Amino acid sequence: MEGETALFIAQNVERINQERLQKLQEEIDQMEMEEYTGPKMYKLNTSTIETIEDVKLILDGLDLIISKDSPNYESVKKYFKEVE
């Protein structure tokens, strides 16, 4: 009787391990597919820009940053504030 119980437990442990391995492989496959396709990209639709407020919203949404190392820093620094 103990041998049957041990065999039953061993078989179920093996089944559970196989199910877990299969689920992990599916998750890995999904991650690889997402990496392959990359993030969805959007192009600016300039025909929808009507006001300077629209331009401000767009620029804020882009989260633009610049560093002092940039070759154009001096010419645009007045438009940027230090990131805290």
DRENPA-3360 file (N, C-alpha, C; in nm, 2 decimals, always signed):
BEGIN
1 = MEGETALF = +0.08/-0.12/+0.00/+0.00/+0.00/+0.00/+0.09/+0.13/+0.00 ~ +0.20/+0.13/+0.08/+0.28/+0.24/+0.08/+0.35/+0.26/-0.05 ~ +0.38/+0.16/-0.12/+0.45/+0.17/-0.25/+0.35/+0.23/-0.35 ~ +0.22/+0.20/-0.34/+0.12/+0.26/-0.43/+0.11/+0.40/-0.41 ~ +0.11/+0.44/-0.28/+0.10/+0.58/-0.24/+0.22/+0.66/-0.29 ~ +0.34/+0.60/-0.27/+0.46/+0.67/-0.32/+0.46/+0.69/-0.47 ~ +0.42/+0.58/-0.54/+0.41/+0.59/-0.69/+0.31/+0.69/-0.73 ~ +0.19/+0.70/-0.66/+0.09/+0.80/-0.69/+0.14/+0.94/-0.67;
9 = IAQNVERI = +0.21/+0.96/-0.56/+0.27/+1.09/-0.53/+0.38/+1.13/-0.64 ~ +0.46/+1.04/-0.67/+0.57/+1.06/-0.76/+0.51/+1.09/-0.90 ~ +0.41/+1.03/-0.94/+0.34/+1.05/-1.07/+0.28/+1.19/-1.07 ~ +0.22/+1.23/-0.96/+0.16/+1.36/-0.96/+0.26/+1.47/-0.95 ~ +0.37/+1.45/-0.88/+0.48/+1.55/-0.88/+0.53/+1.57/-1.02 ~ +0.55/+1.46/-1.09/+0.60/+1.47/-1.23/+0.50/+1.54/-1.32 ~ +0.37/+1.51/-1.30/+0.27/+1.58/-1.38/+0.27/+1.73/-1.36 ~ +0.28/+1.77/-1.23/+0.28/+1.91/-1.19/+0.40/+1.98/-1.25;
17 = NQERLQKL = +0.52/+1.91/-1.24/+0.64/+1.97/-1.29/+0.63/+1.99/-1.44 ~ +0.57/+1.89/-1.51/+0.55/+1.91/-1.66/+0.46/+2.02/-1.69 ~ +0.35/+2.04/-1.61/+0.25/+2.15/-1.64/+0.32/+2.28/-1.61 ~ +0.40/+2.29/-1.51/+0.47/+2.41/-1.48/+0.57/+2.45/-1.59 ~ +0.65/+2.35/-1.63/+0.74/+2.37/-1.74/+0.67/+2.42/-1.87 ~ +0.56/+2.36/-1.90/+0.49/+2.40/-2.02/+0.44/+2.54/-2.00 ~ +0.39/+2.58/-1.89/+0.34/+2.72/-1.87/+0.46/+2.81/-1.88 ~ +0.57/+2.78/-1.82/+0.69/+2.87/-1.83/+0.73/+2.89/-1.97;
25 = QEEIDQME = +0.73/+2.78/-2.05/+0.77/+2.78/-2.19/+0.67/+2.87/-2.27 ~ +0.54/+2.86/-2.24/+0.45/+2.95/-2.30/+0.47/+3.10/-2.27 ~ +0.50/+3.13/-2.14/+0.53/+3.26/-2.11/+0.66/+3.31/-2.17 ~ +0.76/+3.23/-2.18/+0.88/+3.27/-2.25/+0.86/+3.30/-2.40 ~ +0.78/+3.21/-2.46/+0.74/+3.23/-2.60/+0.67/+3.36/-2.62 ~ +0.58/+3.39/-2.53/+0.50/+3.52/-2.54/+0.59/+3.64/-2.53 ~ +0.69/+3.63/-2.43/+0.78/+3.74/-2.41/+0.87/+3.76/-2.54 ~ +0.91/+3.65/-2.60/+1.00/+3.66/-2.72/+0.92/+3.72/-2.83;
33 = MEEYTGPK = +0.79/+3.69/-2.84/+0.71/+3.74/-2.95/+0.69/+3.89/-2.93 ~ +0.67/+3.93/-2.80/+0.65/+4.08/-2.77/+0.78/+4.15/-2.80 ~ +0.89/+4.09/-2.77/+1.02/+4.16/-2.80/+1.04/+4.17/-2.95 ~ +1.00/+4.07/-3.02/+1.02/+4.07/-3.17/+0.94/+4.18/-3.23 ~ +0.81/+4.19/-3.19/+0.73/+4.29/-3.26/+0.76/+4.43/-3.21 ~ +0.81/+4.45/-3.09/+0.85/+4.58/-3.04/+0.73/+4.66/-3.00 ~ +0.75/+4.77/-2.94/+0.64/+4.86/-2.90/+0.57/+4.92/-3.02 ~ +0.44/+4.95/-3.00/+0.36/+5.01/-3.11/+0.41/+5.15/-3.12;
41 = MYKLNTST = +0.43/+5.20/-3.25/+0.48/+5.33/-3.27/+0.37/+5.42/-3.33 ~ +0.38/+5.55/-3.31/+0.28/+5.64/-3.35/+0.35/+5.76/-3.42 ~ +0.29/+5.80/-3.54/+0.35/+5.91/-3.61/+0.26/+6.03/-3.58 ~ +0.32/+6.15/-3.57/+0.24/+6.27/-3.54/+0.16/+6.30/-3.66 ~ +0.03/+6.33/-3.64/-0.07/+6.37/-3.74/-0.07/+6.52/-3.74 ~ +0.01/+6.59/-3.82/+0.02/+6.73/-3.81/-0.11/+6.80/-3.85 ~ -0.20/+6.73/-3.92/-0.33/+6.80/-3.97/-0.42/+6.82/-3.85 ~ -0.39/+6.76/-3.73/-0.48/+6.78/-3.62/-0.43/+6.90/-3.53;
49 = IETIEDVK = -0.31/+6.96/-3.56/-0.26/+7.07/-3.48/-0.32/+7.20/-3.52 ~ -0.39/+7.26/-3.43/-0.46/+7.39/-3.46/-0.41/+7.51/-3.39 ~ -0.36/+7.49/-3.27/-0.33/+7.60/-3.18/-0.19/+7.58/-3.12 ~ -0.14/+7.69/-3.06/-0.01/+7.68/-2.99/-0.03/+7.59/-2.87 ~ -0.15/+7.59/-2.81/-0.18/+7.50/-2.70/-0.16/+7.35/-2.74 ~ -0.20/+7.32/-2.86/-0.19/+7.19/-2.91/-0.04/+7.15/-2.92 ~ +0.04/+7.25/-2.97/+0.19/+7.22/-2.98/+0.25/+7.20/-2.84 ~ +0.20/+7.28/-2.74/+0.25/+7.27/-2.60/+0.22/+7.13/-2.55;
57 = LILDGLDL = +0.09/+7.08/-2.57/+0.05/+6.95/-2.52/+0.14/+6.84/-2.59 ~ +0.16/+6.85/-2.71/+0.24/+6.75/-2.79/+0.38/+6.75/-2.73 ~ +0.44/+6.87/-2.71/+0.58/+6.87/-2.66/+0.59/+6.82/-2.52 ~ +0.49/+6.85/-2.43/+0.49/+6.79/-2.30/+0.47/+6.64/-2.30 ~ +0.39/+6.59/-2.40/+0.37/+6.45/-2.41/+0.49/+6.37/-2.45 ~ +0.58/+6.44/-2.52/+0.70/+6.37/-2.57/+0.81/+6.35/-2.47 ~ +0.80/+6.42/-2.35/+0.90/+6.41/-2.24/+1.04/+6.43/-2.29 ~ +1.06/+6.54/-2.37/+1.19/+6.57/-2.42/+1.29/+6.61/-2.31;
65 = IISKDSPN = +1.41/+6.56/-2.32/+1.52/+6.60/-2.23/+1.64/+6.63/-2.31 ~ +1.73/+6.71/-2.25/+1.86/+6.74/-2.32/+1.96/+6.75/-2.21 ~ +2.09/+6.72/-2.24/+2.19/+6.73/-2.15/+2.29/+6.84/-2.19 ~ +2.37/+6.89/-2.10/+2.47/+6.99/-2.14/+2.57/+6.94/-2.24 ~ +2.58/+6.81/-2.25/+2.68/+6.75/-2.35/+2.62/+6.76/-2.49 ~ +2.50/+6.79/-2.51/+2.44/+6.79/-2.64/+2.50/+6.91/-2.72 ~ +2.53/+6.89/-2.85/+2.59/+7.00/-2.93/+2.50/+7.12/-2.94 ~ +2.36/+7.10/-2.93/+2.27/+7.21/-2.95/+2.22/+7.27/-2.81;
73 = YESVKKYF = +2.28/+7.22/-2.71/+2.23/+7.27/-2.57/+2.22/+7.42/-2.56 ~ +2.33/+7.49/-2.59/+2.33/+7.63/-2.57/+2.22/+7.71/-2.65 ~ +2.18/+7.66/-2.77/+2.08/+7.73/-2.85/+1.94/+7.70/-2.80 ~ +1.92/+7.59/-2.72/+1.78/+7.56/-2.68/+1.76/+7.56/-2.52 ~ +1.87/+7.59/-2.45/+1.86/+7.57/-2.30/+1.76/+7.65/-2.24 ~ +1.72/+7.77/-2.30/+1.62/+7.85/-2.24/+1.48/+7.79/-2.24 ~ +1.46/+7.68/-2.32/+1.33/+7.62/-2.33/+1.32/+7.50/-2.24 ~ +1.43/+7.47/-2.16/+1.43/+7.35/-2.08/+1.46/+7.39/-1.93;
81 = KEVE = +1.40/+7.31/-1.84/+1.43/+7.33/-1.70/+1.50/+7.21/-1.64 ~ +1.58/+7.23/-1.54/+1.65/+7.11/-1.48/+1.56/+7.01/-1.43 ~ +1.59/+6.88/-1.45/+1.51/+6.77/-1.40/+1.55/+6.75/-1.26 ~ +1.45/+6.74/-1.18/+1.47/+6.72/-1.03/+1.46/+6.58/-0.99;
% end
